[in-house]
Each structure stands twice: as structure tokens, then as C-alpha cells.
Amino acid sequence: MLRTVAMVVFALVASSAFAIENHDGKPNFCIVGEERVKVLPGRTASDTIARSRFAPMWRPVPKFFQATDAESALPVPSATYAMIWQPQWQEEIGVSAEQRKTLLAINTSALAEASDQAVGFKKLSPEQQQAEVKSWAGKSAPWRRKLDNKIRVQIESVLTPQQLQTLRDFSFPRYAVGSLYDAETRREIDVSPHQEDQLRRIAEERLALLQAVSIDQAGKQWGMLTPVQQASLPELVKCQGPTSAILSIAWELGFDLDRLVPGYPMLAAAPVREHLGLSAAQEEQLNAITEESAARRENTRQEKLSGKAATSDTLSKWEATAKLQVEAILTPRQLATFNEIEFRRKAALALGYPEKREKVGMTEQQFAAFQRLDKETHQRRYRIDCEMLARALGSLSPRQQERLREKIDRKFYGKTVTGSE
């Protein structure tokens, strides 16, 4: 189980916008700003691992709540000004009907061009694909960079300066935090070890607050169901696909592999441990198992990279033994409480889909109540995210923020220095 989580995490964080990720569990997409953008991997293994180990993944919470059954935004063809394809953002910045029409044409053309390029790439042999990616030297494909620039110029020709600035101002802290997961960026703007520790603590605190919100939401959803509906959930939860199950855990834990607990991954979540009321001795025992688990996975990875015989079976056997050790550390009551929290988390995940809510026979009143709770929960998450983004940026000096803005302006807006083309 943990090896599978590790493989999926590696695939996801390999994108160039690791700290800003997609929430729909699709490995070939990432979130930049707020939207889903298709990417091709270009980073080295060491870059990817370094990013994943810097701090829990920071996935920004979108400003606007989007119901699961609501009309979706346009597909996102580029990272730059990605929010412009979302109807709520178009309304927020006052996009006119004429502007919408032109933007739609830009979107359609860009998606077609990107699709043609993707089809061409897939026609290459595995060896040719590997050679192509290697030639990119850790960057996006040349055609991708060219298309991104083309889309940026087109959008800037459609929107007013004020509209563009509103999007840039909102995106900056989100781009900035994502950039800080890159060691090279931190070196470029002279981030000190003390500041790195601050950023990690902020990311960890943020993750714990969001985890607490998720637990609270799952508990409230459970209370909205009738006993009959509650009894039908185990069968519904069983239908969850393995990839979805793994990704849901990975998202909840911020893709922090080094803290995964064998057999009971969600024990890595601080709010879960608080609910269980673990003693200091139990915390110490669990942490020792977690550290050994991380070390064994790293050893297995290094052995594979060096061409030695794989030891996956040995690791699996150890994880099975470690799972029993975890169960021996927890009291029967704590284990029962954990299983209840975990089941409600899975149930909440399943009930996030309208078709699943229909299967349990939810009434219109229950649908409405769930919708209100979804919206309230989103607003809580957004407030937490905004507060933590401000704190993360606040840990940098004004000069460091200025240099980071210049870097982002160059990367996303084609500017040589802040405020000039």
C-alpha cells in the first residue's frame, strides 16, 4: 500500500508546479494558480524528491466554490492567467460578452494545438519520448513554452490593464509559495535556514488545520444521514477504486511520504492523533516506526536506482509486521476511534459525488443541507489558505518578495523586470 502511494506521489510531484496541485486526482495534470493544466514531466528524480520533502504539499484553495454537479469551467490550455477560464472569475473582473467570445476562440484554438502536439508525442517510441524529454533539460517542451507565450499575449490583448492586474495580484502569493518549494529558487532569493524552517512550520500548521476541517465536515455529513442511509455506506465505500483511495490519502497528508504510518497512513495527521489522545510514549513508538518505514523505502529506491536486485517483497513483509506493531501500540478504544474516523473520511469522499448521494436515497432537503455544508467548508478552507499564504510571504523580507515577483513576472508574464515588458 505505502509503496503504491509513493509511486503515485512521485508521478504527481514531478510537475514543474509541484506545490500547487490539482484536486481531482489525475496524475497528468497540475494546478497553477487555481486551475487544471496539462503538463509533461521534465524534472529529475532528485528535484522531485527534494520538493516533496521540503514541506507538506501546498495546494491552494480556489476563491470560488464549485459544486460537483455545477457546470464546469472551460478546460485550461495554459498556466498563465489560468483563472480567466472560470465563469466566476470572469464575472469578478467584469469580463464583457465580447471579451468572453474572444476568450472562447482563444481557448478552442489553444486546446486544439496542444492536442495535436500531444498526439504527435504519443506516436513516438518510448525511447524517442525519453530522448525528447531529456532534451528539454528539466523545462517544459519548446512547443509548450511557445504556446504558453502565444496564449498570454492573446489574453493580454483582450483584457484591460485593470483586469490583468487583478488576476496577477491574486495569483502572486500562490505562485510564490509554489516557487519556494524549489531549492534553486530559495537560493536565488537568499532564503535562510531559519526562513526555511518557518515555511515548513507554516505549511505543516496549514495542513493540520485543513485536516481538522475535513474531519469536522465528515462528522457533520454523517449526522445528516438516517440510520438506514448510514448502514448502506459500507457497501458504497467498497466501490471506491484503488487509485482514488490512494490519492485521497495522499492529498489529505500533503504528499508527505516520510510520515506515512504502515497500515494506517492517516495516523500521520495531527488532528487524528489528537482525537485518539495518544500518550507521549505512543507518539514516540509510532514515530520510530514511521522513521524506519521512510528509511526502508528510501533504501529500496536507492537500490533500484543503482541496479541492485529489488527488495519490494522484503519491504512488503516488513510493512505487514509494522502494521501489527501499530495495532499493538494503540488501545482497542483508540483503534476503534481511528477506524471510525477513517470510515467517515472514506464515506465523505464517496458522498462528494452526486450519483453516490442518490444511491443512498438522499432527500432534496438533505441534498440542500450537504450543499450548504460543502460551501461553508470551502469558505473555511479558503480563509485558512489566505491566512497561511500571507504568513508564508510574511516570512520573507520585502527585497526577497520583490525578487520573487520579478522571477514570477519573467516566467508567467514575459517581463524582464517588474512592471516592464
Disulfide bonds with the S-S distance in Angstrom:
none
